[in-house]
Amino acid sequence: MTSLQSLRRLAWLATGLWSWRLAAALIVAAPWVDLARASGAAAHADGDAALFSSGGLVLLDVLHRAEPGLRAAAWTTAAAFALLSLAGALPLAAVLAALATRSRRGAFAWLAEGTAAFPRQIAITAGAGVGRALLALAAAWAAVTVGASFATPDERHADLGRVAILALGFAGGAGVGVVADCARVVSLRDGLGPVAATRRSLGALRAGAWWVVRAWSWRAGVTAALSVAALVAVARVDVSRPEPWRPAAAWLAGQLCLWAIAALRVSWFARLFELTAPEPPAGGSPQAASPAADW
């Protein structure tokens, strides 16, 4: 497969992953949209643009009137988020199946292969979620309790201690995510169960830690930059103003950034297939793979 064909496949896979994420986001946001409609926000002269007006008075008024339904909406959102996070293992498995083969197979063949691997993939996803949740709880507890030991007359020292603890927790969560991603790739390619795939992934990570960190770090940096860029673009458009093109422009800018983030995610998995290969690429190191492999 040529580099152009690889990039074309990456673009199609990124579009599929972005489409799934968009659909999941709409489902998660649905309870809050219904709550806003029931509160009468749409009846305002400026429509829902009033929710974004300076000072947030209209938004606070809507939240006050919608208070009885806030708890139900929060629980519905949490349940939908948990279920969709697990269900997301299926489209992700289809993406991995597409990356695992260089033949021109159709989307239905990739989806069928992803469906066969779905039980293993969902187990890895659930395990990673539990691991990240435990790390988040441990970091939060440490920031509240251990962070108090940094207390001095200058509160900045205490704040720096808490920030350092939370940063360690974030780094641990990122590490869990990297291991889980490697396990997803190994499990689909080699047909291993979650535990065996995780063990083999840890071995591959120990053997090529530098290459994995290098491949992950620049993608994480670009993802963070795109997230900030999306927020800045939406803020610049200022959807509280009456022009009808502003909400559409803000949505388009945000979705372009999210598509780029999905493309980075797909390229990360493509690189992991190279880095976790049983045999090193020609040249004796993962870096000897084709330039498109680190896309």
Secondary structure, DSSP 8 states (H G I E B T S, - for coil): --HHHHHHHHHHHHHHHHHHHHHHHHHHHHHHHHHHHHTTGGGSTTGGGGGGSGGGHHHHHHHHHTHHHHHHHHHHHHHHHHHHHHHTHHHHHHHHHHHH--S---HHHHHHHHHHHHHHHHHHHHHHHHHHHHHHHHHHHHHHTGGGGG--SSHHHHHHHHHHHHHHHHHHHHHHHHHHHHHHHHHHHH---HHHHHHHHHHHHHHTHHHHHHHHHHHHHHHHHHHHHHHHHHHHH-TTSS-THHHHHHHHHHHHHHHHHHHHHHHHHHHHHHHT-SS--TTSSGGGS-GGGG-
